[in-house]
Amino acid sequence: MQLKQGGMTLVEVLAALVLVSLVSGIIWSVISVAAQFNISETSTLRLQQEANYVIADLQQVHRYCDTYRLVISKEKIQVTDCTNADGQNLATYNKVISEQFHYRAGDSAGTFYVDRTYKPAKENLELPGFSVIDPLPQHDREKAVTVPTTLSRYHTENTQKP
């Protein structure tokens, strides 16, 4: 007499567990790597956006101020003493541009930080090594975005023909 028994053997159960473990391990690894990549790229994007914001503000200052004092330190970027051609103080442009990240200027004089007065009509603002740095190091490495920057202002003279 033959008995028909249904069910799985121990070997089949173990094989199924191994396969499920392998598939779930691969899925978990892919999700983990994707999450780490996303965090890294998001951090880089934030640094790029900050650099664009700072440069846009500096362009406005360089365009509208006849003289201004630019201070770039490790902790902040600030514009003070902004005056127009008549010597009037333009309070709109006297402000801390940013203080959310760390900064390095790398100006044409070879220093990391800037504290000087600029006269846009006579000179360009040159920051060949302007860097925005994430204040929280990742894996003991500094994460930074460097944007070489030169701001100039063109002047046209209005000449009227008699």
C-alpha positions in Angstrom: 0.0 0.0 0.0 1.3 3.4 -1.0 0.8 6.5 1.1 0.5 9.8 -0.7 2.0 12.3 1.6 1.9 16.1 0.8 4.3 18.6 2.2 7.8 19.8 1.9 11.0 18.1 3.1 13.5 19.8 5.4 15.9 20.2 2.5 13.2 22.1 0.4 12.4 24.4 3.4 16.1 25.2 3.9 16.6 25.8 0.2 13.6 28.2 0.2 15.0 30.1 3.2 18.4 30.5 1.6 16.8 31.9 -1.6 14.6 34.3 0.3 17.6 35.4 2.4 19.7 36.0 -0.8 17.0 38.0 -2.5 16.1 40.1 0.5 19.9 40.7 1.1 20.4 42.0 -2.4 17.3 44.2 -2.2 18.4 45.6 1.1 21.9 46.3 -0.3 20.5 48.1 -3.3 18.2 50.3 -1.2 21.1 51.1 1.2 23.5 52.1 -1.5 20.8 54.2 -3.2 20.0 56.0 0.0 23.6 56.8 0.7 24.0 58.1 -2.9 20.9 60.2 -2.5 22.2 61.8 0.7 25.5 62.6 -0.9 24.0 64.1 -4.0 21.5 66.1 -1.9 24.4 67.5 0.1 26.3 68.5 -3.1 23.2 70.1 -4.5 22.7 72.2 -1.3 26.3 73.4 -1.6 25.9 74.3 -5.2 22.7 76.2 -4.5 24.4 78.1 -1.7 27.3 79.0 -4.0 24.8 80.2 -6.7 22.9 82.3 -4.1 26.1 83.9 -2.7 27.4 84.7 -6.2 24.0 86.2 -7.3 24.0 88.5 -4.2 27.6 89.5 -4.8 26.8 90.3 -8.4 24.0 92.7 -7.2 26.4 94.4 -4.7 29.2 94.7 -7.3 26.7 96.1 -9.8 25.0 98.7 -7.6 27.7 99.8 -5.1 30.4 102.2 -6.0 32.5 101.0 -3.1 31.9 98.2 -0.6 33.8 96.1 1.9 33.6 92.4 1.5 34.4 90.1 4.4 34.6 86.3 3.7 35.5 84.4 6.8 35.2 80.7 7.7 31.8 81.3 9.2 30.1 84.0 7.1 30.1 86.2 4.1 29.2 89.8 4.8 29.1 93.1 2.8 29.4 96.4 4.7 30.1 100.1 3.8 28.2 99.9 0.5 28.0 103.4 -1.0 26.9 104.8 -4.3 28.8 107.3 -6.5 27.4 110.2 -4.4 28.8 108.7 -1.2 25.4 107.8 0.1 25.1 104.6 2.2 23.1 101.9 0.4 21.7 100.0 3.4 20.0 97.5 1.2 23.3 95.9 0.3 24.9 96.1 3.8 24.1 92.6 5.1 25.3 89.2 6.0 24.9 87.3 2.7 25.2 83.8 4.3 26.3 82.1 7.4 24.8 78.6 7.1 28.0 76.8 5.8 31.7 77.3 6.0 33.5 79.3 3.3 36.9 79.8 1.7 37.6 82.6 -0.7 40.9 81.7 -2.3 41.3 85.2 -3.7 43.9 86.4 -6.3 46.2 87.4 -3.4 46.4 83.7 -2.4 44.6 84.0 1.0 41.8 81.8 2.1 39.7 84.7 3.5 38.9 88.2 2.3 38.5 91.4 4.3 38.9 94.4 1.9 37.2 97.2 0.2 36.4 97.0 -3.5 35.8 99.7 -6.1 33.9 98.0 -8.9 34.5 100.9 -11.3 38.2 100.3 -11.1 38.7 96.6 -10.2 37.1 93.2 -10.6 36.1 91.0 -7.7 38.2 87.9 -8.3 37.7 84.8 -6.2 39.4 82.0 -8.1 39.0 79.4 -5.3 35.6 80.4 -3.8 34.4 77.3 -2.0 31.3 76.5 0.0 32.0 73.8 2.5 29.6 71.5 4.4 30.1 72.1 8.1 29.5 68.5 8.9 32.3 66.3 7.5 31.3 63.0 6.0 33.6 60.0 6.6 36.2 62.4 8.0 36.4 64.2 4.6 35.5 67.7 3.8 32.7 68.0 1.3 33.0 71.3 -0.7 31.9 72.9 -4.0 34.4 75.2 -5.6 33.2 77.9 -8.0 35.9 80.1 -9.5 34.3 83.6 -9.6 35.2 86.8 -11.3 32.8 89.7 -11.2 33.3 92.8 -13.4 31.3 95.8 -14.2 31.3 97.5 -17.6 30.9 101.2 -18.0 29.5 103.0 -20.9 29.7 106.7 -21.4 26.8 108.6 -22.6 28.0 111.0 -25.3 25.5 113.2 -26.9 26.2 114.5 -30.4 25.5 118.2 -30.9 
